[in-house]
Amino acid sequence: MATNDTIAAIATAPGRGAIGLLRLSGPQAQTIATALCGTLPAPRTAGLRAFRDVTGAILDRGLVLHFVAPHSYTGEDLVELQAHGGPVLLDCLLQAACAAGARVARPGEFSERAFVNGKLDLAQAEAVADLIDAASREAVTAAQRSLDGEFSRQLTQLAEALLEIRVWVEGALDFSDEDVDWLADARLHQRLQQWRGELALLQAQTSQGRRLRDGMTIAIAGQPNVGKSTLLNRLAGVEAAIVSDRPGTTRDLLREHLIIDGMPLTVIDTAGLRDTDDAIEREGIRRAWDVMHKAEAVLYVSDDRDADSAEDQRLLQQLPLQIPVLHIRNKSDLSGAPTQVLRTPRGIELRLSAATGDGIELLRQQLRELAGWNPAASDKQTIFTARTRHLVALQAAAAHVDTAYQGLLHQAPAETIAEELRLAHQQLGEITGQVSSDDLLGSIFSRFCIGK
């Protein structure tokens, strides 16, 4: 990547701190850093320097560290100034860098340059952002695996194996005038089946990684006074929601972010569903229905003493059909029935007591199953962080290979089979960035924080 400009950004989080970092990257990075702090220490060696503005006035004293291209994060000359972490001070340093010839970096531009300069592939670059945003230790480990290239290595192995299959099929085209039927060879069929099995394993790992990164949004719904807020408080471990015997206490949405076995969950408490003349409560109920249609799962809570009422059945039938629903029969401490998971023709029901906590561990297990998160499997498999676009690309690759395999079975033209395999190969390349568009890159890196 030939760049004529040098970018600068504050690379530490906004606000006050003990240390603040200003980062420079580009062909003029060393020249600009010299204007700010005088002579630079030897590459990869920290040195104490005075940082000056354009007038020569000393702003601060701190450490300078610089890296010479291509041996840097971005692949360009890169300089880092470690100053005290005052926001005004760091802004003054950034202004001084821009006055000396730099420009303010776009969000994610340092990582974008690292990608374009071959220091990271696209999956690794995304893992940088995932590592920063990780909400659990498990997510940190998974993101680090992706950053180390584990996901990319498996993709590369799949791509290389698929390339060999493509060569075989392309060879059938080149020698189509001979009597040998290359596409009927059992070894080709076996290799395609084996490749599809390896892809299925990678899809399972990627699905776990995506869930570990993105988590799941779950809405709690039901009639008033069935214990929805108590259930939220029990899951959160804090008094997040007001609990009252008075119907209609919850009128707006209340979100709590939880971690269950390393998987992030966003649980939303909603207003009790009922007919009411209160305009504010009606708005809360409207929002409740809206969030239920947007959630990935619904916990429908009812009072176990009257869980099969006509009103509960009516409301259950109105829930979105495409979204999993777990029926929670709450207040088992009052009904006297044992806490347990019930598998009924209507689906899974769970009897518990949010007030006492009896059955909450069963609920956590059901939430893991709803999310498709299996911590036991994650211990046995190498789970790495992944994104929805990775899953979509792998699914598309699988579909193209399945079409190619069916073509082999039904003696489709070799050109058709070769094209399906080419499209599958292209989908794998889009994950790592070997095949990418400017729009895709812009969308990915724009979500990074400034300075990264």
BELRA-V275125 format. One record per backbone hydrogen bond with DSSP energy under -1.0 kcal/mol. NH is the residue of the N-H (numbers start at 0). CO is the residue of the C=O. If there is no record, write none. Layout:
((NH/CO) (NH/CO))
This chain:
((6/24) (7/102) (8/22) (10/20) (19/82) (21/80) (22/8) (23/78) (24/6) (25/76) (28/25) (31/27) (32/28) (33/29) (34/30) (35/31) (36/32) (37/33) (43/65) (44/41) (46/63) (48/61) (50/59) (51/35) (52/56) (55/52) (58/50) (59/50) (61/48) (62/81) (63/46) (64/79) (66/77) (70/67) (71/69) (77/66) (78/23) (79/64) (80/21) (81/62) (82/19) (84/16) (89/85) (90/86) (91/87) (92/88) (93/89) (94/90) (95/91) (96/92) (97/93) (98/94) (99/95) (100/97) (101/96) (102/5) (104/7) (107/448) (108/105) (111/107) (112/108) (113/109) (114/110) (115/111) (116/112) (117/114) (118/113) (119/113) (121/431) (124/120) (125/121) (126/122) (127/123) (128/124) (129/125) (130/126) (131/127) (132/128) (139/135) (140/136) (141/137) (142/138) (143/139) (144/140) (145/141) (146/142) (147/143) (148/145) (149/144) (152/148) (153/149) (154/150) (155/151) (156/152) (157/153) (158/154) (159/155) (160/156) (161/157) (162/158) (163/159) (164/160) (165/161) (166/162) (167/163) (168/164) (169/165) (170/166) (171/167) (172/168) (173/169) (174/170) (175/172) (177/174) (181/179) (183/180) (184/181) (188/184) (189/185) (190/186) (191/187) (192/188) (193/189) (194/190) (195/191) (196/192) (197/193) (198/194) (199/195) (200/196) (201/197) (202/198) (203/199) (204/200) (205/201) (206/202) (207/203) (208/204) (209/205) (210/206) (211/207) (212/208) (213/209) (214/210) (217/265) (218/296) (219/267) (220/298) (230/226) (231/227) (232/228) (233/229) (234/230) (235/231) (236/232) (239/237) (253/268) (255/266) (257/264) (259/262) (262/259) (264/257) (265/215) (266/255) (267/217) (268/253) (272/221) (281/277) (282/278) (283/279) (284/280) (285/281) (286/282) (287/283) (288/284) (289/285) (290/286) (291/287) (292/288) (294/290) (295/216) (297/323) (298/218) (299/325) (300/220) (301/327) (303/329) (305/302) (308/305) (312/308) (313/309) (314/310) (315/311) (316/312) (325/297) (326/347) (327/299) (328/349) (329/301) (329/327) (331/351) (333/330) (334/330) (335/331) (341/348) (343/346) (346/343) (348/341) (349/326) (350/339) (351/328) (352/357) (356/352) (359/356) (362/358) (363/359) (364/360) (365/361) (366/362) (367/363) (368/364) (369/365) (370/366) (372/367) (377/373) (378/374) (380/376) (382/380) (384/141) (390/386) (391/387) (392/388) (393/389) (394/390) (395/391) (396/392) (397/393) (398/394) (399/395) (400/396) (401/397) (402/398) (403/399) (404/400) (405/401) (406/402) (407/403) (408/404) (409/405) (410/407) (411/406) (416/412) (417/413) (418/414) (419/415) (420/416) (421/417) (422/418) (423/419) (424/420) (425/421) (426/422) (427/423) (428/424) (429/425) (431/427) (432/428) (433/428) (434/428) (440/436) (441/437) (442/438) (443/439) (444/440) (445/441) (446/443) (447/444) (451/448))
